[in-house]
Amino acid sequence: MDLKQQSDQTVRISLGWVVVGLIGFVFLGFLGGVVAQQIFPVSQSLVRNEGQVVTTVQEVVVSPSKTAAEVVSQARQSVWLIGAVTEQWPPNVLSSGLLVTNDGVIAVPGQLPDIPLQAIDGQGVSLNVDKAGYDPLFDVSFLRLKNGVFSSVDFDQSDPRIAHRLWALTISPTTLETEAEETWVKSYRLPGNEPAGITRTMQIGDDWPALWRGAPLMTEEGRVAGIIINPETGQAMPVRKLADSLQRLTGSALESDPLERWGLDVSYAYAKTKPEEPPNFVAKVGAVTPNGLAQKAGFKAGDLIVTIGGEQLTWEESIIDKMSATKALPITAWRGDESLALTLTP
C-alpha cells in the first residue's frame, strides 16, 4: 500500500472519532443541566409586600405540566377585595372574596355590614356590587358584580388529604399585587361555633392576617379546595360546603332552614353508641322547640342522631339536604344505651 494513501486513511478515521466525541460531550452536558434544574429549582418572586419583592413560593414542578406560578396566574382573576365604597386609598378592606360564577357572583365568609360595597381586582379596577343574599346555615354572603362576564375557577370535587399542599391567594390593598402563601392541610376538625351546615373544617395553621379571610385555597391542579373563614385560628371551609351554599343561592333557598322548620338545634360530635363499636359521627340534639315537630316526634335534648332517611351520617357531608325532605323522615337516634326509631312528619 502506498504510504501517502495510508496516511490519508488514518487522518479520516481520527477526525470521525473526534466528531463523535464532541456530540457525546454536548449531550451529556445538556442532560446534566436538566437534572440539576430539577434538583435545585430556581426561586420565583410572586409576592410584593409594601413595595418590596418577597419570595414566598418557589417555582417547583407540582404536576407534569403546572408550576406554582401557573396556578397563581390562572386563579388571580377570581380573587377580589371587598370593601366599603370610598374614594380614599388604600380602601377600607373588609375581606377577600372568591368569584364563584361567570356571571359575577362573589362568595365572602360571614355576614357583611349593611353599607354600600365595592369589589376591587388585582389591577385596581373597582366595581360596585349588589348583595345577592346571606346564607346563615353556612355563614356565607353572596355579592353580585354589575354587568359583564367574568372568569371563575373550578371547584375541587373532593376534600384534600392531610398534608396536601395548597396555595392561599389574596390581593395586597396597597400594591394590588397578588399575594400567595404556601400551606398544607394539617388536620380536619369538628366545628366549634360554626353554623349547622358546616360539619367539619380544615386546619391550615394559625395567626394569618385578617386580610386572608375569604382567601381561596388552590390545589396543585389549579382548583379551589376551600376558603379561609377564620384567619386567626387557621380554619378553612372545604369548598364542597361552599358549593352546597351556592346551590341554595341558585335555588332561591337561602331563607330555608330545615332544622328550624323541624324545631331542632344540633351540634356535631364523635360518640360511642355501642361500647363494642368505634365512635360514630353524630348530630347531637342541643334543644327542641316546645310544641315543634321534633318534640311531637319524641326527640329530647341530648339525643344522638346517627342515621337520617336510612343513611349513616358522615362528617364529609352536610345534613342540610337530608333534613330538607318534605315527606315523613325516618331517623335513628340513641338516648343513653337505647336505640330509638323516630319519624319526623311535616
Secondary structure, 3 states (H helix, E strand, C coil): CCHHHHHHHHHHHHHHHHHHHHHHHHHHHHHHHHHHHHHCCCEECCEEECCEEECCEECCECCCCCEHHHHHHHHHHHEEEEEECCCCCCCCEEEEEEECCCCCEEEEECCCCCCCEEEECCCCCEEEEEEEEEECCCCEEEEEECCCCCCCCCECCCCCCCCCEEEEEEECCCCCCEEEEEEECCEEECCCCCCCCCCCEEECCCCCCHHHCCCEEECCCCCEEEEEEECCCCEEEEHHHHHHHHHHHHCCCCCCCHHHHHCEEEEEEEECCCCCCCCEEEEEEEEECCCCHHHHHCCCCCCEEEEECCEECCCCCCCCCHHHCCCCEEEEEEECCEEEEEEECC
